[in-house]
Each structure stands twice: as C-alpha cells, then as structure tokens.
Amino acid sequence: MASQNVSERPALPDLTPLAGKQTGAEVTKLVGLMQRLLAPDGCPWDREQTLETLVPYLVEETYEVVDALADGDVDDHREELGDLLLQIVFQSELRFAEGKFGIDDVARGIVAKLVRRHPHVFGDVVAKDAESVLANWAKLKAAEKAEKGKHGALHGVPKSAPALLRATRSGEKASAVGFDWPDADGPRAKIDEELREFDEARASGDRAAMHHELGDLLQATVNLARKLGLDAEQALRDSTDRFASRFAHIEGTLAAQGRSVADASPEEQDRLWNDAKRAEHGERR
C-alpha cells in the first residue's frame, strides 16, 4: 500500500467534529456497501467497472450536482451529492484493490492539505481578509508543487475542464504571478483586435486561421469577464437558457398555427424572437 507511513504523518490539530454537528459516521456505511458490491459474490456490473469506465459517471454526477444547485431543489442537491460521493468511494476502492490507496488515505490527504493551507486558522499567520487568504494559498500551493517537481503557474489547471472555465482559471493563475492587464480596458481592446484578425481570416477562407483566431477571440472575451468579476461560464449558461426559452416560444407559437419553424420566413422568426425577448424584459420589471 502506497499510503504514508504513520510515523511520517504531520501532527494535526484536534479536528473532532463540533458539538451539534453531523460527524460523517454514515459515510462508513457507504464504504462498507461499496466493498460488498465489489466482493466476489457482489454485483456483476460493479465488478466489471474500471477507473476509465467510471469517468463519464463522475463527470455526469458533477454536472447533476450543479444543476440541482441551480434549480434550488434541496432534496435533489442532497441526492446528487450522494451520487457524487459514491463515485469517490468507488474509485478509492478500485485503487485500494491495486494496492495504491484507499478512502482513508483520500480523506487524510485532503485534511492535511487544508490544515497546511490555512495557517491563519491553525497557525500563527495573520490574514486580514479573503484576498490575503487567497494570496497566501497561492504561495503555499506553488511551494508544494515545487517540492513535487511541478513548476509553472498554469500547472494544475485541468485540461479536461470546460473550455471557458479552463480559460478563466488560466487567466487567474497568470494574474496571480503578475501577468495581466492593469484593468478591463486591456482585454476589451484585445477583443476588437482579435475580431479584426478573425474577419481577415474569414475573408481569406483559411479555416485553420479562422479556428485559431476564433479561439483567441473567445480567450479575450473570457479575460474581459474575469477582469470585470463576471463568471464567463455561468454567463454563457444563462445566455443558452435564454436562447432555449426564446426558441421554445417560436416553436410553440408556430405549432399552435400548425406550422414548423422552417415554415416561417426569417423576418417572422425575428419578430417572434423579439416578442419573446420583450416578454422576458417585462418579467424582469
């Protein structure tokens, strides 16, 4: 087993759960259940799974947690967190079977990391505000990466993250080490520059250049959002929701007339779109 030797583990402060709070004791039953499912006489489907086959479920469950949060449904949120927790326990048990680590090692590792990165709570460091906490966190994280031989401010930004989120995090990390515009005017001007370059690529008919410049244009837009304190990922999600709502209005209106969207002229489609848009503005008043 590759877990850290007990004698090598750093001493931790008293982390006994606070009185009146839940303790996490029920999680042990989930661990026991997972072990039972993976036993020789357990569930054939669970026993066939690998770390690779579980990846889609991990991603799906993560998004379902986000959806439950957005919907504000407390019961769904609780249930989806359980589904996500199952994925963590499942993967930990598969790693334990390989002799690598288990769920206790996972929990022990994150506890040690959080204690280490909160010296203003568990040590003698003073942090006057959240900004100071984040700055100190970044320094500690960089030092930890250096100890592991991992260098570079952008190391650790997951390549599999949604593109807008990855772009945002990359900009944040670059900014943390001093690579950034002084204000939002910089990325706003960059948008104009990248749009001109995209138009030039489009005029040339060079699809590879168009692909390249479109990426740069999106990157500049994400940086503008970041400098303004806006969430580009959520902004696009909300915009897509508005698109879906307006399109549904067009479909519904035409269907009531026994027609499809393709039956309507571009002018009629625009009129129905604007009707839906005006209705949205009315709801917000």
C-alpha positions in Angstrom: 0.0 0.0 0.0 1.4 3.4 -1.0 -0.2 5.4 1.8 2.1 7.5 4.0 3.7 5.8 7.0 2.1 6.7 10.3 5.4 7.9 11.8 5.8 10.3 8.8 2.5 11.9 9.0 2.5 15.5 10.3 0.7 16.2 13.6 -2.7 17.6 13.1 -4.8 19.8 15.5 -7.8 18.5 17.2 -10.4 18.1 14.4 -13.1 16.4 16.4 -16.5 17.4 14.9 -18.1 20.2 16.7 -21.0 19.6 19.1 -24.4 19.6 17.5 -22.9 19.0 14.0 -23.0 15.8 11.9 -19.9 13.7 12.1 -19.7 11.8 8.8 -20.1 8.5 10.5 -22.7 7.4 8.0 -20.0 7.6 5.3 -18.5 4.3 6.7 -21.7 2.5 5.7 -21.3 3.7 2.1 -17.7 2.4 2.1 -18.9 -0.9 3.5 -21.7 -1.1 0.9 -19.2 -0.4 -1.9 -16.9 -3.1 -0.6 -19.8 -5.6 -0.6 -20.7 -4.7 -4.1 -17.2 -5.3 -5.3 -16.8 -8.6 -3.4 -16.5 -11.9 -5.4 -20.2 -12.5 -4.7 -21.2 -8.9 -5.2 -22.7 -7.0 -8.2 -21.5 -8.2 -11.6 -21.9 -4.7 -13.1 -19.9 -3.0 -10.3 -17.2 -5.7 -10.5 -16.8 -5.0 -14.2 -16.1 -1.3 -13.8 -12.6 0.3 -14.1 -11.3 3.7 -13.4 -11.7 4.5 -17.1 -15.3 3.3 -17.4 -16.3 5.4 -14.3 -15.1 8.7 -15.8 -18.3 9.5 -17.6 -20.3 8.9 -14.5 -18.0 11.1 -12.4 -18.5 14.0 -14.9 -22.2 13.4 -15.2 -22.8 13.3 -11.5 -20.8 16.5 -11.0 -23.0 18.3 -13.5 -26.1 17.0 -11.9 -24.9 18.5 -8.6 -24.5 21.8 -10.3 -28.0 21.5 -11.9 -29.5 20.7 -8.5 -27.9 23.8 -7.0 -29.1 26.0 -9.9 -32.7 24.6 -9.5 -32.6 25.3 -5.8 -34.0 21.9 -5.0 -32.6 20.9 -1.6 -33.7 17.2 -1.9 -32.1 16.9 -5.3 -29.0 18.5 -4.1 -28.7 16.0 -1.2 -29.3 13.1 -3.5 -26.9 14.3 -6.2 -24.1 14.9 -3.6 -24.7 11.3 -2.6 -24.2 10.1 -6.1 -21.0 12.1 -6.4 -19.7 10.8 -3.1 -20.4 7.2 -4.4 -18.0 7.9 -7.3 -15.3 9.0 -4.9 -15.7 5.9 -2.7 -16.0 3.6 -5.8 -12.7 4.9 -7.3 -11.0 4.7 -3.9 -11.9 1.1 -3.6 -10.6 0.3 -7.0 -7.3 1.9 -6.2 -7.2 0.0 -2.9 -7.6 -3.2 -4.8 -4.5 -2.1 -6.8 -2.6 -1.6 -3.6 -2.3 2.2 -4.2 -4.5 4.0 -1.7 -8.0 3.8 -0.1 -10.7 6.1 1.1 -9.0 6.8 4.4 -5.9 8.0 2.5 -8.0 10.3 0.4 -9.6 11.8 3.5 -6.3 12.0 5.3 -4.6 13.7 2.4 -7.2 16.5 2.0 -7.4 17.1 5.7 -3.6 17.5 5.9 -3.6 19.8 2.8 -6.3 22.1 4.2 -4.6 22.4 7.6 -1.4 23.2 5.8 -3.0 25.8 3.6 -4.9 27.5 6.5 -2.0 28.7 8.7 -4.2 31.7 9.6 -6.6 29.3 11.3 -4.3 26.5 12.5 -1.0 28.5 12.8 0.3 32.0 13.6 -0.2 33.6 10.2 -2.5 36.7 10.1 -4.9 37.1 7.2 -6.9 40.3 7.4 -9.3 39.5 4.6 -10.3 36.9 2.0 -7.9 38.4 -0.6 -5.0 37.9 1.8 -6.1 34.3 2.3 -6.2 33.6 -1.5 -2.7 35.2 -2.0 -1.2 33.1 0.8 -3.0 30.0 -0.5 -1.4 30.6 -4.0 2.1 30.9 -2.4 1.6 27.7 -0.4 0.3 25.8 -3.4 3.2 26.9 -5.6 5.7 25.8 -2.9 4.0 22.4 -2.7 4.2 22.0 -6.4 7.8 23.0 -6.5 8.6 20.3 -3.9 7.0 17.7 -6.2 9.0 19.0 -9.1 6.0 20.6 -10.7 6.7 24.1 -11.9 4.8 26.7 -13.9 1.9 28.9 -12.8 -0.6 27.1 -15.0 0.3 23.7 -13.8 -2.7 22.1 -12.3 -5.4 23.7 -14.4 -7.2 20.6 -15.7 -7.2 20.2 -19.4 -10.5 18.3 -19.3 -12.3 21.2 -17.7 -14.9 23.1 -19.7 -13.1 25.4 -22.1 -14.5 28.6 -20.6 -13.6 27.5 -17.1 -10.1 26.4 -18.1 -9.5 29.8 -19.8 -10.7 31.6 -16.7 -8.6 29.6 -14.3 -5.5 30.0 -16.6 -6.0 33.8 -16.6 -6.4 33.9 -12.8 -3.2 31.9 -12.2 -1.2 34.0 -14.7 -2.6 37.1 -13.0 -1.5 35.8 -9.6 2.1 35.9 -10.7 1.9 39.3 -12.3 0.9 38.6 -15.9 -2.2 40.6 -16.6 -3.7 43.8 -17.8 -4.0 46.6 -15.3 -7.7 46.9 -15.9 -10.6 45.7 -18.1 -9.7 48.2 -20.9 -6.9 45.8 -21.9 -8.9 42.8 -22.7 -11.7 44.9 -24.2 -9.3 46.3 -26.7 -7.9 42.8 -27.3 -11.4 41.7 -28.3 -11.5 44.4 -31.1 -8.1 43.3 -32.2 -8.9 39.6 -32.3 -12.2 40.3 -34.1 -10.4 42.1 -36.8 -8.0 39.2 -37.2 -10.9 36.8 -37.3 -12.5 38.8 -40.0 -9.3 38.8 -42.0 -9.0 35.0 -41.7 -12.6 34.7 -42.7 -12.1 36.8 -45.8 -9.1 34.7 -46.7 -11.2 31.5 -46.5 -8.4 29.9 -44.4 -10.3 27.6 -42.0 -7.3 26.8 -39.9 -6.7 30.5 -39.4 -10.3 31.1 -38.6 -10.2 28.3 -36.0 -7.1 29.9 -34.4 -8.5 33.5 -34.4 -11.9 32.3 -33.0 -10.0 30.7 -30.1 -8.1 34.0 -29.4 -11.3 36.0 -29.6 -13.0 33.7 -27.1 -10.0 33.9 -24.8 -10.0 37.7 -24.9 -13.7 37.6 -24.0 -13.1 35.4 -21.1 -10.3 37.7 -19.8 -12.7 40.7 -20.1 -15.2 38.8 -17.9 -12.5 37.9 -15.4 -11.3 41.5 -15.1 -14.9 42.7 -14.5 -15.5 40.0 -11.9 -18.0 38.2 -14.1 -18.4 34.4 -14.5 -18.0 33.6 -18.2 -19.1 30.0 -17.8 -22.3 31.0 -16.0 -22.9 33.9 -18.3 -22.9 31.6 -21.3 -25.1 29.0 -19.5 -27.6 31.8 -18.7 -27.5 33.0 -22.3 -28.1 29.5 -23.6 -31.1 29.2 -21.2 -32.5 32.4 -22.7 -31.9 31.1 -26.2 -33.8 27.9 -25.4 -36.7 29.8 -23.8 -37.0 32.2 -26.8 -36.7 29.3 -29.3 -39.4 27.4 -27.4 -41.6 30.5 -27.8 -41.1 30.5 -31.5 -41.8 26.7 -31.8 -44.9 26.9 -29.6 -46.3 29.9 -31.4 -45.9 28.3 -34.8 -47.0 24.9 -33.7 -50.3 26.5 -32.5 -50.8 27.5 -36.1 -50.0 24.1 -37.4 -46.6 25.2 -38.7 -42.9 24.4 -38.1 -40.0 26.8 -37.7 -38.9 26.0 -41.2 -42.2 27.3 -42.5 -41.6 30.8 -41.1 -39.7 33.4 -43.0 -36.5 34.9 -41.5 -38.5 38.1 -40.8 -41.2 36.2 -39.0 -38.7 34.3 -37.0 -37.0 37.6 -36.0 -40.4 39.1 -35.0 -41.3 36.1 -32.8 -37.8 36.1 -31.3 -38.2 39.8 -30.4 -41.7 39.1 -28.9 -40.1 36.5 -26.6 -37.3 38.9 -25.7 -39.8 41.7 -24.9 -41.7 39.2 -22.7 -38.5 38.5 -20.8 -37.9 42.2 -20.2 -41.5 42.5 -18.9 -41.0 39.7 -16.4 -37.9 41.4 -15.0 -39.7 44.7 -14.4 
